[in-house]
Amino acid sequence: MKDLPKIAITLGDPCGVGPEVIIKALSAMGPPWDFIPIVIGEPKACIREIRRQGVNLPIVETDNIDMISPSHSLIVHNPSNSLDECDLEPAKPTAQTARAVIKWIEKAVAFAMDGHVHAICTAPINKDVLAAHGFNFPGHTEFLQSLTGANNAVMMLAGPKLKVTLVTIHLPLAQVPSVLSSEKIIQVIQTTSDSLIQFFGIEHPKIAVCGLNPHAGEAGRFGREEAEIITPAVATFESVGGSNVYGPFPADTVFFRAVAGDFDAVVAMYHDQGLIPVKLLHFHEAVNITLGLPIIRTSVDHGTAYDIAGKGIAHPGSMISALKMAAEMSVRKKRL
């Protein structure tokens, strides 16, 4: 029991579905749990959800997470000023809410960087709300890269049958071709390969690489990126990498082949190219993992869902998967 991994769970936007899916997930998984959950956020939001859901989950607030041991209580640590009830209303975030959300993420990352927790699992944030209050990052992934000083953070969406990593993340589609480079693609392939070996136990990963254009360019008729950028990247990695890498393949067929077992992961060129098939297949099971960081970070595959916040109908499946993944990755990392 003493060896259970500690998972810092950021509350996300408390005006969204974050608190609801966290409490639902933890209630479905325990107590007792196969890990030690520590919610970083406003205790009032957790208490509200526990009452709303009618579950028996005692809360213990603490400022010292080093003294925590496995228990049947939910540990909550709030590094920000306490929020008022008006800052917690469903779908009505305030400036105070936004500042608190940022501080919760910063604290969870600091705990992980200092070794106080083994992983972090983040509930969803609303980028528009945070941007309106001085948050200068497109999303969690870029913020975590900055906080940890990582050189190359890579987004992976992982489900039971399909795992996808992205070369570009939160960019307007029109900017994607100008941002692509062979060097960036090689780096994402390498990070994908390393992570499949380290965290998924796949000794010799088979990785497929998507083309950018329809039919993977159709020999240059529909675009030159495949011939000039993507194919050279695949060839370079093949000559030095330890994994089997293939492509570029047309995006309209490669995901079918991956689900059928031909590949262990797919490297997609842009956000929706990779995330649409994963969410179509695994919406309630997929996990958002940030690879390439010095810490373990998992998250849900959905947003704050203001339209259903406070209604009690949010599905906790992705949060359950994200918590399980964080614990499993922590155990694998400790074995190395």
RORONU-11794 format. One record per atom (N, C-alpha, C): residue in three letters; x, y, z. Coordinates in steps of 0.02 Angstrom, whole numbers, padded with zeros to 5 digits, always signed. Layout:
BEGIN
ALAXYZ ...
end
This chain:
BEGIN
MET+00041-00061+00000 MET+00000+00000+00000 MET+00043+00063+00000 LYS+00102+00060+00033 LYS+00144+00119+00037 LYS+00172+00138-00031 ASP+00173+00091-00078 ASP+00202+00104-00144 ASP+00152+00129-00195 LEU+00090+00142-00174 LEU+00040+00167-00221 LEU+00062+00235-00248 PRO+00054+00245-00314 PRO+00073+00310-00341 PRO+00026+00365-00320 LYS+00053+00424-00308 LYS+00013+00483-00292 LYS-00003+00519-00358 ILE-00066+00532-00369 ILE-00089+00566-00430 ILE-00120+00633-00411 ALA-00091+00688-00434 ALA-00120+00754-00424 ALA-00172+00765-00479 ILE-00234+00777-00459 ILE-00289+00786-00506 ILE-00310+00859-00505 THR-00295+00896-00558 THR-00316+00966-00559 THR-00391+00970-00573 LEU-00424+01014-00538 LEU-00497+01018-00542 LEU-00522+01044-00609 GLY-00476+01078-00647 GLY-00498+01109-00709 GLY-00544+01167-00696 ASP-00583+01186-00745 ASP-00631+01240-00736 ASP-00688+01216-00692 PRO-00696+01243-00631 PRO-00748+01218-00586 PRO-00818+01235-00609 CYS-00823+01278-00660 CYS-00889+01296-00688 CYS-00907+01249-00745 GLY-00863+01203-00762 GLY-00876+01153-00813 GLY-00891+01086-00781 VAL-00879+01032-00819 VAL-00895+00966-00794 VAL-00838+00932-00757 GLY-00781+00967-00750 GLY-00724+00938-00716 GLY-00738+00908-00648 PRO-00765+00948-00601 PRO-00780+00919-00535 PRO-00827+00859-00538 GLU-00877+00863-00583 GLU-00925+00808-00588 GLU-00891+00743-00610 VAL-00850+00747-00664 VAL-00820+00685-00688 VAL-00766+00659-00641 ILE-00733+00704-00605 ILE-00683+00681-00556 ILE-00717+00641-00500 ILE-00770+00669-00470 ILE-00804+00634-00415 ILE-00837+00570-00440 LYS-00868+00572-00499 LYS-00898+00511-00527 LYS-00845+00457-00538 ALA-00788+00478-00567 ALA-00735+00429-00581 ALA-00707+00399-00517 LEU-00692+00441-00468 LEU-00663+00416-00406 LEU-00714+00372-00368 SER-00777+00389-00372 SER-00828+00348-00339 SER-00834+00280-00373 ALA-00830+00280-00440 ALA-00835+00218-00477 ALA-00774+00173-00466 MET-00716+00203-00453 MET-00653+00165-00447 MET-00637+00146-00375 GLY-00672+00173-00326 GLY-00656+00159-00256 GLY-00701+00200-00211 PRO-00678+00214-00151 PRO-00616+00189-00119 PRO-00623+00117-00096 PRO-00567+00081-00086 PRO-00498+00105-00094 PRO-00479+00109-00168 TRP-00426+00147-00182 TRP-00403+00155-00250 TRP-00335+00121-00259 ASP-00316+00110-00322 ASP-00250+00081-00338 ASP-00198+00136-00342 PHE-00215+00195-00320 PHE-00170+00253-00319 PHE-00196+00299-00264 ILE-00158+00351-00248 ILE-00179+00399-00198 ILE-00200+00463-00234 PRO-00266+00477-00238 PRO-00289+00537-00273 PRO-00284+00599-00230 ILE-00256+00652-00260 ILE-00250+00716-00225 ILE-00279+00769-00271 VAL-00337+00794-00257 VAL-00367+00846-00299 VAL-00335+00913-00282 ILE-00313+00947-00335 ILE-00286+01015-00327 ILE-00339+01063-00351 GLY-00371+01098-00303 GLY-00424+01142-00323 GLY-00467+01164-00264 GLU-00523+01191-00280 GLU-00569+01219-00229 GLU-00610+01164-00196 PRO-00603+01155-00130 PRO-00641+01102-00095 PRO-00716+01110-00102 LYS-00740+01173-00104 LYS-00813+01184-00109 LYS-00842+01150-00171 ALA-00805+01150-00226 ALA-00829+01120-00287 ALA-00835+01044-00279 CYS-00787+01015-00244 CYS-00789+00943-00232 CYS-00847+00924-00185 ILE-00855+00962-00132 ILE-00909+00950-00084 ILE-00977+00956-00119 ARG-00984+01007-00160 ARG-01047+01017-00197 ARG-01063+00956-00239 GLU-01014+00929-00274 GLU-01025+00871-00317 GLU-01040+00808-00278 ILE-01005+00799-00222 ILE-01018+00740-00180 ILE-01090+00741-00155 ARG-01113+00799-00134 ARG-01183+00805-00111 ARG-01232+00795-00168 ARG-01216+00824-00225 ARG-01261+00819-00282 ARG-01268+00747-00305 GLN-01213+00710-00303 GLN-01213+00641-00326 GLN-01236+00592-00272 GLY-01237+00616-00209 GLY-01259+00573-00155 GLY-01212+00516-00140 VAL-01147+00528-00147 VAL-01098+00475-00134 VAL-01066+00485-00066 ASN-01040+00431-00038 ASN-01006+00434+00027 ASN-00931+00439+00014 LEU-00906+00499+00012 LEU-00835+00510-00002 LEU-00810+00566+00043 PRO-00783+00549+00101 PRO-00758+00600+00147 PRO-00701+00640+00116 ILE-00698+00704+00132 ILE-00645+00749+00106 ILE-00600+00770+00164 VAL-00535+00769+00150 VAL-00486+00794+00198 VAL-00445+00848+00163 GLU-00448+00908+00189 GLU-00408+00963+00161 GLU-00339+00964+00195 THR-00287+00975+00155 THR-00220+00975+00182 THR-00175+01024+00145 ASP-00125+01049+00181 ASP-00073+01090+00150 ASP-00008+01051+00143 ASN-00005+00991+00170 ASN+00056+00951+00169 ASN+00042+00883+00137 ILE+00054+00878+00072 ILE+00038+00815+00039 ILE+00091+00762+00051 ASP+00149+00780+00078 ASP+00200+00731+00092 ASP+00180+00683+00148 MET+00134+00705+00191 MET+00113+00664+00247 MET+00054+00619+00230 ILE+00033+00620+00167 ILE-00026+00582+00147 ILE-00009+00508+00140 SER-00053+00465+00163 SER-00047+00393+00154 SER-00114+00367+00126 PRO-00115+00306+00100 PRO-00177+00280+00072 PRO-00234+00282+00122 SER-00293+00304+00100 SER-00351+00308+00145 SER-00414+00303+00103 HIS-00470+00304+00137 HIS-00535+00304+00104 HIS-00562+00374+00094 SER-00522+00424+00111 SER-00542+00493+00104 SER-00511+00524+00041 LEU-00545+00574+00015 LEU-00518+00611-00042 LEU-00478+00670-00015 ILE-00415+00673-00033 ILE-00371+00727-00011 ILE-00379+00786-00059 VAL-00389+00845-00033 VAL-00396+00905-00074 VAL-00345+00958-00049 HIS-00308+00985-00097 HIS-00260+01038-00081 HIS-00277+01098-00124 ASN-00286+01156-00091 ASN-00304+01217-00128 ASN-00248+01269-00119 PRO-00207+01279-00172 PRO-00152+01327-00167 PRO-00172+01399-00181 SER-00235+01410-00200 SER-00258+01478-00216 SER-00304+01503-00162 ASN-00324+01565-00168 ASN-00374+01592-00122 ASN-00440+01555-00133 SER-00477+01545-00080 SER-00541+01511-00086 SER-00588+01550-00131 LEU-00624+01513-00173 LEU-00671+01545-00218 LEU-00739+01551-00184 ASP-00776+01602-00202 ASP-00844+01611-00178 ASP-00891+01569-00220 GLU-00951+01559-00194 GLU-01000+01519-00231 GLU-01015+01548-00300 CYS-01012+01615-00306 CYS-01026+01646-00371 CYS-00972+01630-00423 ASP-00913+01609-00400 ASP-00859+01590-00446 ASP-00865+01517-00468 LEU-00914+01482-00441 LEU-00921+01411-00454 LEU-00986+01394-00490 GLU-01023+01445-00512 GLU-01086+01431-00545 GLU-01075+01398-00613 PRO-01114+01346-00629 PRO-01105+01312-00693 PRO-01108+01360-00752 ALA-01058+01354-00796 ALA-01054+01392-00858 ALA-01045+01467-00849 LYS-01026+01489-00787 LYS-01018+01560-00775 LYS-00952+01575-00741 PRO-00897+01560-00773 PRO-00831+01573-00742 PRO-00818+01647-00734 THR-00777+01664-00685 THR-00760+01733-00671 THR-00684+01742-00677 ALA-00662+01803-00668 ALA-00590+01816-00669 ALA-00555+01778-00612 GLN-00588+01774-00555 GLN-00560+01737-00498 GLN-00555+01662-00515 THR-00605+01636-00548 THR-00604+01567-00570 THR-00544+01554-00614 ALA-00534+01597-00665 ALA-00480+01588-00713 ALA-00412+01589-00679 ARG-00402+01637-00633 ARG-00338+01641-00598 ARG-00325+01578-00556 ALA-00378+01553-00525 ALA-00370+01493-00483 ALA-00353+01433-00525 VAL-00385+01425-00582 VAL-00373+01368-00627 VAL-00299+01366-00647 ILE-00271+01423-00665 ILE-00201+01426-00685 ILE-00156+01407-00627 LYS-00172+01432-00567 LYS-00131+01417-00508 LYS-00133+01343-00491 TRP-00191+01312-00500 TRP-00197+01240-00484 TRP-00151+01199-00530 ILE-00150+01217-00594 ILE-00106+01180-00640 ILE-00033+01191-00622 GLU-00015+01253-00607 GLU+00054+01268-00588 GLU+00076+01228-00527 LYS+00032+01223-00478 LYS+00049+01187-00416 LYS+00056+01112-00429 ALA+00011+01084-00469 ALA+00015+01012-00484 ALA+00081+00996-00520 VAL+00100+01039-00568 VAL+00163+01028-00603 VAL+00222+01035-00556 ALA+00220+01084-00512 ALA+00274+01093-00463 ALA+00281+01032-00418 PHE+00224+01004-00396 PHE+00225+00943-00356 PHE+00258+00886-00394 ALA+00240+00879-00458 ALA+00268+00825-00498 ALA+00343+00835-00511 MET+00362+00897-00526 MET+00432+00911-00540 MET+00476+00899-00479 ASP+00448+00913-00420 ASP+00486+00904-00357 ASP+00482+00834-00329 GLY+00443+00791-00362 GLY+00438+00722-00339 GLY+00388+00709-00284 HIS+00346+00758-00268 HIS+00295+00749-00216 HIS+00237+00706-00241 VAL+00225+00705-00307 VAL+00176+00660-00337 VAL+00209+00626-00396 HIS+00179+00570-00417 HIS+00208+00530-00470 HIS+00181+00549-00539 ALA+00123+00581-00541 ALA+00092+00600-00604 ALA+00039+00652-00591 ILE+00019+00686-00645 ILE-00039+00731-00640 ILE-00091+00710-00691 CYS-00153+00721-00672 CYS-00210+00707-00716 CYS-00253+00770-00716 THR-00265+00799-00774 THR-00297+00864-00776 THR-00369+00859-00802 ALA-00413+00893-00767 ALA-00482+00902-00792 ALA-00481+00960-00842 PRO-00533+00967-00883 PRO-00531+01015-00939 PRO-00533+01088-00918 ILE-00499+01129-00958 ILE-00500+01201-00950 ILE-00534+01232-01012 ASN-00556+01294-01005 ASN-00585+01330-01061 ASN-00535+01381-01086 LYS-00508+01371-01146 LYS-00454+01414-01171 LYS-00476+01486-01181 ASP-00538+01495-01204 ASP-00563+01563-01216 ASP-00568+01602-01151 VAL-00593+01570-01100 VAL-00600+01603-01035 VAL-00532+01622-01007 LEU-00484+01575-01009 LEU-00418+01590-00983 LEU-00382+01643-01024 ALA-00390+01641-01090 ALA-00357+01691-01133 ALA-00383+01761-01117 ALA-00445+01766-01099 ALA-00474+01831-01082 ALA-00445+01860-01017 HIS-00410+01817-00981 HIS-00381+01839-00917 HIS-00306+01828-00914 GLY-00274+01836-00973 GLY-00201+01838-00976 GLY-00165+01773-00986 PHE-00201+01719-01003 PHE-00169+01654-01015 PHE-00146+01653-01088 ASN-00080+01651-01099 ASN-00052+01660-01166 ASN-00033+01594-01200 PHE-00067+01541-01185 PHE-00052+01476-01215 PHE-00114+01448-01250 PRO-00105+01413-01306 PRO-00162+01385-01342 PRO-00199+01331-01303 GLY-00164+01297-01257 GLY-00196+01244-01219 GLY-00150+01217-01165 HIS-00174+01163-01133 HIS-00136+01130-01080 HIS-00066+01109-01104 THR-00063+01078-01163 THR+00000+01048-01186 THR+00056+01100-01189 GLU+00041+01157-01219 GLU+00092+01209-01226 GLU+00110+01239-01158 PHE+00061+01246-01115 PHE+00074+01273-01048 PHE+00119+01225-01008 LEU+00105+01161-01012 LEU+00145+01112-00976 LEU+00216+01109-01002 GLN+00224+01117-01068 GLN+00291+01119-01096 GLN+00330+01178-01068 SER+00298+01236-01062 SER+00330+01295-01035 SER+00347+01286-00961 LEU+00301+01259-00922 LEU+00311+01251-00850 LEU+00367+01202-00834 THR+00375+01151-00876 THR+00425+01099-00862 THR+00491+01111-00898 GLY+00492+01160-00944 GLY+00553+01173-00981 GLY+00569+01120-01033 ALA+00518+01081-01053 ALA+00528+01028-01102 ALA+00540+01059-01172 ASN+00580+01025-01211 ASN+00595+01050-01279 ASN+00540+01032-01328 ASN+00513+00972-01321 ASN+00466+00949-01372 ASN+00409+00910-01340 ALA+00355+00943-01324 ALA+00296+00908-01298 ALA+00255+00883-01356 VAL+00230+00822-01350 VAL+00191+00791-01403 VAL+00124+00768-01375 MET+00070+00784-01409 MET+00004+00762-01387 MET-00012+00693-01417 MET-00031+00647-01372 MET-00056+00582-01394 MET-00127+00573-01368 LEU-00171+00549-01410 LEU-00237+00525-01390 LEU-00235+00449-01395 ALA-00247+00416-01339 ALA-00240+00344-01336 ALA-00305+00311-01315 GLY-00328+00265-01355 GLY-00385+00223-01339 GLY-00365+00151-01340 PRO-00411+00105-01325 PRO-00394+00034-01324 PRO-00369+00007-01390 LYS-00393+00033-01446 LYS-00374+00006-01511 LYS-00335+00055-01555 LEU-00334+00119-01537 LEU-00303+00168-01580 LEU-00266+00220-01538 LYS-00202+00231-01557 LYS-00161+00282-01525 LYS-00135+00328-01580 VAL-00142+00394-01568 VAL-00123+00443-01619 VAL-00082+00498-01586 THR-00027+00518-01618 THR+00010+00577-01597 THR+00007+00629-01652 LEU+00019+00692-01632 LEU+00009+00748-01678 LEU+00074+00786-01689 VAL+00088+00803-01752 VAL+00146+00843-01769 VAL+00132+00917-01753 THR+00073+00941-01771 THR+00051+01008-01751 THR-00011+01001-01709 ILE-00023+01050-01664 ILE-00079+01041-01617 ILE-00131+01096-01626 HIS-00125+01149-01589 HIS-00177+01201-01590 HIS-00157+01257-01638 LEU-00166+01242-01702 LEU-00149+01290-01755 LEU-00208+01297-01803 PRO-00219+01356-01831 PRO-00267+01360-01886 PRO-00244+01314-01943 LEU-00292+01282-01975 LEU-00275+01234-02027 LEU-00233+01266-02083 ALA-00247+01329-02098 ALA-00210+01363-02152 ALA-00136+01370-02137 GLN-00117+01367-02073 GLN-00046+01375-02055 GLN-00007+01309-02053 VAL-00042+01253-02055 VAL-00009+01189-02046 VAL+00045+01176-02098 PRO+00032+01183-02164 PRO+00085+01167-02212 PRO+00149+01207-02202 SER+00143+01270-02183 SER+00203+01311-02175 SER+00243+01294-02112 VAL+00211+01260-02065 VAL+00244+01242-02002 VAL+00278+01174-02005 LEU+00253+01130-02049 LEU+00281+01063-02054 LEU+00354+01064-02075 SER+00393+01020-02045 SER+00463+01011-02065 SER+00482+00939-02053 SER+00531+00915-02090 SER+00555+00846-02081 SER+00581+00837-02010 GLU+00615+00888-01984 GLU+00644+00882-01917 GLU+00589+00873-01864 LYS+00536+00911-01871 LYS+00481+00906-01823 LYS+00448+00838-01827 ILE+00437+00813-01887 ILE+00406+00747-01896 ILE+00449+00692-01866 ILE+00515+00696-01878 ILE+00561+00646-01849 ILE+00557+00647-01773 GLN+00555+00707-01745 GLN+00552+00713-01672 GLN+00489+00682-01644 VAL+00432+00693-01677 VAL+00369+00664-01653 VAL+00370+00588-01661 ILE+00397+00563-01716 ILE+00403+00490-01724 ILE+00446+00461-01668 GLN+00502+00494-01653 GLN+00547+00469-01601 GLN+00514+00469-01533 THR+00479+00524-01516 THR+00445+00528-01451 THR+00390+00476-01447 THR+00354+00466-01502 THR+00302+00415-01504 THR+00331+00346-01492 SER+00386+00331-01526 SER+00418+00266-01519 SER+00443+00255-01448 ASP+00478+00304-01420 ASP+00504+00298-01352 ASP+00448+00285-01302 SER+00392+00320-01311 SER+00337+00314-01263 SER+00301+00247-01270 LEU+00294+00222-01330 LEU+00263+00157-01340 LEU+00304+00102-01306 ILE+00370+00110-01309 ILE+00414+00062-01276 ILE+00411+00069-01200 GLN+00417+00131-01175 GLN+00421+00143-01104 GLN+00356+00133-01067 PHE+00301+00160-01094 PHE+00238+00161-01057 PHE+00187+00109-01079 PHE+00196+00081-01138 PHE+00147+00032-01163 PHE+00178-00038-01172 GLY+00242-00044-01158 GLY+00275-00110-01160 GLY+00280-00141-01229 ILE+00281-00099-01282 ILE+00286-00124-01350 ILE+00360-00121-01371 GLU+00393-00178-01376 GLU+00465-00179-01386 GLU+00487-00148-01452 HIS+00452-00166-01505 HIS+00471-00142-01572 HIS+00408-00111-01604 PRO+00393-00049-01588 PRO+00331-00019-01612 PRO+00329-00013-01689 LYS+00269-00022-01715 LYS+00256-00010-01786 LYS+00216+00055-01791 ILE+00245+00104-01824 ILE+00215+00171-01825 ILE+00199+00191-01897 ALA+00137+00211-01908 ALA+00117+00236-01973 ALA+00117+00312-01972 VAL+00136+00342-02028 VAL+00138+00415-02035 VAL+00087+00437-02087 CYS+00044+00484-02069 CYS-00007+00510-02114 CYS+00024+00558-02165 GLY-00006+00559-02223 GLY+00008+00614-02269 GLY-00031+00675-02247 LEU-00017+00730-02279 LEU-00053+00792-02264 LEU-00112+00802-02311 ASN-00101+00786-02374 ASN-00150+00801-02427 ASN-00193+00741-02444 PRO-00249+00751-02481 PRO-00289+00695-02503 PRO-00246+00645-02542 HIS-00258+00581-02529 HIS-00221+00527-02562 HIS-00146+00532-02551 ALA-00126+00562-02495 ALA-00055+00572-02479 ALA-00020+00608-02537 GLY-00055+00655-02567 GLY-00025+00696-02619 GLY-00034+00671-02689 GLU-00052+00607-02697 GLU-00062+00578-02764 GLU-00003+00595-02810 ALA+00057+00575-02787 ALA+00119+00585-02826 ALA+00130+00658-02845 GLY+00110+00702-02801 GLY+00121+00774-02813 GLY+00064+00811-02845 ARG+00012+00776-02867 ARG-00044+00810-02900 ARG-00083+00853-02852 PHE-00087+00831-02788 PHE-00128+00866-02738 PHE-00085+00900-02685 GLY-00021+00906-02696 GLY+00022+00938-02648 GLY+00090+00907-02646 ARG+00141+00947-02627 ARG+00210+00924-02628 ARG+00238+00907-02559 GLU+00198+00918-02506 GLU+00224+00907-02438 GLU+00247+00836-02426 GLU+00210+00788-02454 GLU+00229+00718-02445 GLU+00299+00704-02474 ALA+00309+00726-02536 ALA+00373+00711-02569 ALA+00431+00751-02539 GLU+00417+00813-02519 GLU+00472+00857-02499 GLU+00485+00858-02424 ILE+00436+00840-02383 ILE+00444+00845-02310 ILE+00433+00778-02275 ILE+00375+00746-02287 ILE+00355+00688-02247 ILE+00395+00626-02266 THR+00399+00610-02331 THR+00436+00551-02353 THR+00510+00554-02332 PRO+00544+00611-02340 PRO+00614+00615-02316 PRO+00619+00604-02240 ALA+00570+00627-02203 ALA+00571+00616-02130 ALA+00567+00542-02114 VAL+00520+00507-02147 VAL+00512+00436-02135 VAL+00577+00398-02154 ALA+00606+00416-02211 ALA+00667+00383-02234 ALA+00725+00395-02185 THR+00730+00456-02160 THR+00784+00471-02112 THR+00775+00432-02048 PHE+00713+00429-02022 PHE+00702+00393-01960 PHE+00715+00318-01970 GLU+00695+00292-02027 GLU+00707+00221-02041 GLU+00781+00203-02038 SER+00823+00250-02058 SER+00894+00236-02061 SER+00928+00238-01992 VAL+00896+00270-01942 VAL+00927+00276-01877 VAL+00883+00252-01819 GLY+00818+00246-01830 GLY+00772+00231-01776 GLY+00769+00158-01758 GLY+00742+00144-01699 GLY+00736+00076-01676 GLY+00667+00046-01687 SER+00623+00083-01719 SER+00555+00060-01732 SER+00544+00052-01807 ASN+00491+00017-01823 ASN+00470+00011-01892 ASN+00422+00068-01907 VAL+00441+00110-01955 VAL+00399+00167-01972 VAL+00381+00163-02046 TYR+00319+00179-02061 TYR+00293+00170-02129 TYR+00254+00232-02150 GLY+00253+00245-02214 GLY+00213+00300-02240 GLY+00253+00345-02286 PRO+00222+00401-02304 PRO+00156+00426-02282 PRO+00099+00390-02316 PHE+00046+00380-02277 PHE-00014+00348-02301 PHE-00072+00398-02306 PRO-00119+00387-02351 PRO-00179+00429-02352 PRO-00216+00423-02285 ALA-00239+00479-02259 ALA-00272+00479-02194 ALA-00339+00443-02195 ASP-00368+00435-02254 ASP-00434+00404-02256 ASP-00432+00327-02252 THR-00372+00298-02251 THR-00366+00225-02244 THR-00321+00203-02186 VAL-00275+00246-02166 VAL-00224+00223-02118 VAL-00253+00208-02049 PHE-00304+00244-02028 PHE-00332+00231-01961 PHE-00369+00164-01959 PHE-00401+00146-02014 PHE-00432+00080-02019 PHE-00380+00026-02010 ARG-00323+00034-02043 ARG-00270-00016-02038 ARG-00241-00019-01967 ALA-00235+00038-01935 ALA-00209+00039-01866 ALA-00256+00003-01819 VAL-00321+00015-01826 VAL-00370-00019-01783 VAL-00369-00094-01795 ALA-00355-00113-01857 ALA-00352-00184-01875 ALA-00289-00218-01848 GLY-00242-00179-01823 GLY-00182-00208-01793 GLY-00119-00203-01833 ASP-00122-00170-01891 ASP-00061-00163-01932 ASP-00010-00117-01900 PHE-00033-00069-01860 PHE+00013-00020-01830 PHE-00005-00010-01756 ASP+00046+00008-01717 ASP+00035+00021-01646 ASP+00015+00093-01633 ALA+00032+00138-01679 ALA+00014+00208-01672 ALA+00017+00241-01740 VAL-00017+00298-01745 VAL-00017+00337-01806 VAL+00006+00407-01790 VAL+00052+00434-01829 VAL+00074+00503-01822 VAL+00035+00545-01873 ALA-00007+00590-01848 ALA-00049+00632-01890 ALA-00017+00701-01897 MET-00032+00735-01952 MET-00001+00799-01965 MET-00034+00857-01930 TYR-00099+00851-01915 TYR-00133+00907-01882 TYR-00189+00881-01837 HIS-00214+00926-01797 HIS-00260+00911-01741 HIS-00319+00867-01762 ASP-00363+00892-01804 ASP-00424+00856-01819 ASP-00411+00793-01860 GLN-00358+00793-01900 GLN-00342+00733-01939 GLN-00333+00673-01893 GLY-00301+00684-01836 GLY-00288+00629-01790 GLY-00341+00618-01738 LEU-00372+00672-01715 LEU-00418+00665-01658 LEU-00488+00643-01677 ILE-00510+00658-01737 ILE-00577+00637-01757 ILE-00584+00561-01755 PRO-00538+00522-01785 PRO-00547+00449-01782 PRO-00543+00421-01711 VAL-00499+00449-01669 VAL-00493+00425-01600 VAL-00557+00438-01562 LYS-00584+00497-01567 LYS-00645+00514-01529 LYS-00706+00479-01557 LEU-00707+00466-01622 LEU-00762+00429-01652 LEU-00764+00358-01624 LEU-00705+00329-01616 LEU-00700+00259-01594 LEU-00701+00253-01517 HIS-00670+00300-01482 HIS-00658+00291-01411 HIS-00677+00353-01369 PHE-00732+00386-01385 PHE-00746+00450-01352 PHE-00749+00445-01276 HIS-00777+00391-01250 HIS-00783+00384-01177 HIS-00725+00344-01146 GLU-00673+00330-01186 GLU-00617+00291-01161 GLU-00550+00322-01174 ALA-00547+00369-01221 ALA-00482+00395-01242 ALA-00450+00439-01188 VAL-00384+00439-01188 VAL-00345+00478-01141 VAL-00299+00525-01179 ASN-00297+00587-01158 ASN-00250+00636-01185 ASN-00186+00632-01143 ILE-00130+00613-01175 ILE-00066+00606-01140 ILE-00017+00655-01170 THR+00018+00692-01128 THR+00071+00736-01153 THR+00137+00699-01147 LEU+00165+00680-01204 LEU+00229+00645-01206 LEU+00286+00696-01211 GLY+00345+00674-01193 GLY+00404+00717-01200 GLY+00416+00764-01142 LEU+00375+00759-01089 LEU+00386+00799-01029 LEU+00428+00760-00978 PRO+00459+00795-00931 PRO+00494+00760-00877 PRO+00446+00733-00824 ILE+00382+00744-00832 ILE+00331+00719-00786 ILE+00279+00681-00826 ILE+00238+00642-00790 ILE+00183+00606-00822 ILE+00120+00649-00817 ARG+00088+00660-00874 ARG+00025+00697-00874 ARG-00026+00663-00919 THR-00084+00650-00891 THR-00140+00625-00930 THR-00199+00672-00921 SER-00249+00664-00964 SER-00308+00707-00959 SER-00366+00674-00996 VAL-00424+00704-00988 VAL-00483+00681-01024 VAL-00478+00703-01097 ASP-00520+00674-01139 ASP-00519+00691-01210 ASP-00574+00740-01229 HIS-00603+00774-01178 HIS-00659+00819-01192 HIS-00648+00886-01157 GLY-00692+00933-01171 GLY-00686+01000-01143 GLY-00729+01011-01082 THR-00740+01076-01067 THR-00776+01094-01007 THR-00852+01081-01012 ALA-00877+01076-01074 ALA-00948+01058-01085 ALA-00995+01101-01044 TYR-00989+01167-01051 TYR-01033+01213-01014 TYR-01107+01198-01025 ASP-01123+01171-01084 ASP-01194+01159-01100 ASP-01226+01107-01055 ILE-01186+01062-01025 ILE-01215+01012-00981 ILE-01188+01019-00909 ALA-01147+01069-00896 ALA-01119+01078-00829 ALA-01175+01088-00778 GLY-01169+01054-00722 GLY-01218+01061-00668 GLY-01280+01019-00677 LYS-01285+00981-00732 LYS-01345+00941-00745 LYS-01338+00869-00722 GLY-01277+00849-00704 GLY-01267+00782-00679 GLY-01266+00728-00731 ILE-01256+00746-00795 ILE-01260+00696-00849 ILE-01193+00685-00884 ALA-01139+00716-00859 ALA-01074+00708-00891 ALA-01049+00636-00881 HIS-01019+00608-00934 HIS-00995+00539-00932 HIS-00924+00538-00904 PRO-00910+00496-00854 PRO-00843+00496-00822 PRO-00793+00449-00855 GLY-00812+00417-00910 GLY-00770+00365-00939 GLY-00699+00387-00955 SER-00693+00445-00987 SER-00626+00468-01005 SER-00584+00485-00944 MET-00615+00512-00892 MET-00578+00526-00830 MET-00556+00462-00796 ILE-00599+00412-00796 ILE-00579+00347-00768 ILE-00518+00320-00805 SER-00521+00323-00872 SER-00464+00298-00912 SER-00402+00340-00899 ALA-00409+00406-00893 ALA-00352+00450-00882 ALA-00319+00436-00814 LEU-00358+00423-00763 LEU-00331+00407-00697 LEU-00296+00339-00698 LYS-00327+00290-00729 LYS-00295+00224-00735 LYS-00229+00229-00773 MET-00229+00268-00827 MET-00169+00275-00867 MET-00114+00310-00828 ALA-00130+00361-00790 ALA-00080+00396-00750 ALA-00049+00349-00699 ALA-00090+00307-00667 ALA-00064+00260-00618 ALA-00020+00207-00652 GLU-00043+00181-00709 GLU-00004+00129-00744 GLU+00063+00157-00769 MET+00062+00217-00796 MET+00124+00248-00820 MET+00172+00260-00763 SER+00145+00280-00705 SER+00187+00291-00646 SER+00222+00227-00625 VAL+00185+00172-00625 VAL+00213+00107-00605 VAL+00268+00086-00654 ARG+00254+00094-00719 ARG+00305+00075-00769 ARG+00368+00118-00762 LYS+00359+00182-00749 LYS+00416+00226-00743 LYS+00459+00207-00682 LYS+00426+00188-00627 LYS+00463+00169-00566 LYS+00503+00105-00577 ARG+00481+00062-00623 ARG+00516-00002-00636 ARG+00579+00008-00676 LEU+00586+00064-00710 LEU+00644+00075-00753 LEU+00708+00088-00712 
end
